[in-house]
């Protein structure tokens, strides 16, 4: 707890630096990842992430020191090489892209682990910390390393902003981009290189094994909240940054813990929350909408029954007991019917006195409208789809709840206000 | 006469000795034709005849095994600004996070240039083009909410926004409602009246006579190219849609299986 407060106070300059580093790195990889995600190339990120490991190790072996610039160059070379091999294998052989990715990813990663083991068992003074590349250690983002990583991160952010419109076009419609004269090959090369760079700088905080999650999870979560691309990309960056921030915090509070898994856990939690709670696309929202639809169907059916009963008694204000209502619609379970009646009363469509109910003026109107829509739809099906009159009722049972006032108007005009439905029942207009 | 290839008087584009292969197997053999300026041109033929392949190859989207294409007597790369391409509607993901007006604005990107943001004039052109296809009311809609016909209109508006002189459209009438088809045809005719040329991949023979001034009949090889009246004859149609070139297919298959080059190097 004390460590947590200490971290959050940002008194310690190294805390400030580590946090800044983790935030910029994860935000920039989420930005780049947004376009990989939209191009449906998520697995490519995973392949690059694994393929940079041998590059890092080779750079260390050849130079004998942990110079961040050299490590970046090494990582960039093998990461970039892996992508080209994937492309080459896909284009020149019968092997499909998913297989090529799996093949390349494992062979590069395997080679990386071999080199790493060799280094760890060798006599290298500076090797400590190299294993952080596997699962990440945000706390190691200090000093000169940090400056270099930060510059690359800021460069990536700047490139995304500069090429935003072109990257959008090649992600949405590559063919059109090509025919309208954009340098598509060049732009794709740029995006590939940016993906590799994002991975290379991200692995300090997240590690090669889990880096793909930092490219893909934030944009996938952000997609749930908006249909507007700039907003989606911004949200992805914020989600990424927040995950990075938590990683820095964990790294400070519990230095023995690898940061990568924590960052990924936080990002995944955000994604899960998005899948559940995002408006319009989220699961909860969809469930709620279905519930609302169910309630609409229930209440409209009750009003329709009242209307039918009123016509039979030639008195719309007639009162009915609960049991009478239930006997008309025995298929509705009693508790559900009770709920429907309660809602209708609350909304002013029914009046309740003791244990009996009657239609209000608004309720009569609404019941009448449902009956009208039902019968109009039956006319439509017989006249336009040539269905037999005994085949139209079931469809009308649903459509009467779906048709909006605009569609209602169109339907009336199209059918020219018919008086009677196919069963010779009167169609009530207001 | 099994073949009728007429040359255009004022050609806007010329295809010379064009061969295209997929995985070594030729899908278009030696296509040689010219297309007239200011007309609505239909590219027709049975499924798998290579109709889309032809316009993709002309637009530089596919590598050519042999031959060349000229537009306005120049190489395509030198006249890109004057040429517009409308891909098949199904080739993009309509769930992409974009608004209708954003997609139309994409037609302006090459004119806006790298690093720059769309100017007010670009936005006005985009809105104007949406109006031409009767979609201005949908400008702020998310593209995933559009029907097939509306998607096609948006693609058309994007092409119009390019202000080109020569348009290539891949199956613009597939899966669209009658109203959209009529609206598109009217627009195409209006464009040709203004001297623009429109090349349309189409496969409904019924409407071809009415829609097009010039027709290209294709079935792996070029069967006919000429004014609609002279080309839409029973004999040429039978040649295009009927007789299977089994031997040609077998030879193609052989090239693919044995991995022969298509032309001697």
Contacts between the chains, C-beta under 8 A, distances in Angstrom:
chain1	res1	chain2	res2	distance
A	38	B	96	6.7
A	38	B	97	7.8
A	40	B	93	7.6
A	162	B	115	5.5
A	163	B	114	7.5
A	163	B	115	7.8
A	165	B	109	6.0
A	165	B	112	7.6
A	165	B	117	7.5
A	165	B	118	7.7
A	166	B	109	7.0
A	166	B	114	6.7
A	168	B	98	7.7
A	168	B	106	7.9
A	169	B	106	5.4
A	169	B	109	5.8
A	171	B	96	7.4
A	172	B	92	6.0
A	172	B	93	7.5
A	172	B	96	5.0
A	172	B	98	6.4
A	172	B	103	7.5
A	172	B	106	7.3
A	173	B	87	6.7
A	173	B	91	7.3
A	173	B	92	4.8
A	173	B	106	7.2
A	175	B	56	7.9
A	175	B	61	5.8
A	175	B	85	7.1
A	175	B	87	4.8
A	175	B	91	6.4
A	176	B	85	6.6
A	176	B	87	5.9
A	176	B	106	6.9
A	176	B	158	7.5
A	177	B	109	7.9
A	178	B	60	7.4
A	178	B	61	6.2
A	179	B	59	4.9
A	179	B	60	7.1
A	179	B	61	6.7
A	179	B	80	7.6
A	179	B	83	7.4
A	179	B	84	7.6
A	179	B	85	3.9
A	180	B	80	7.0
A	180	B	84	7.7
A	180	B	85	7.7
A	180	B	106	7.9
A	180	B	107	7.4
A	180	B	109	6.5
A	180	B	110	4.3
A	180	B	162	6.6
A	181	B	77	7.8
A	181	B	80	3.8
A	181	B	81	7.1
A	181	B	110	4.7
A	182	B	109	6.7
A	182	B	110	6.2
A	223	B	97	6.8
A	226	B	97	6.8
A	227	B	97	4.9
A	227	B	98	7.8
A	227	B	99	7.6
A	227	B	142	4.4
A	227	B	144	7.3
A	228	B	97	6.3
A	228	B	99	7.1
A	229	B	97	4.7
A	229	B	98	6.0
A	229	B	102	7.4
A	232	B	97	5.2
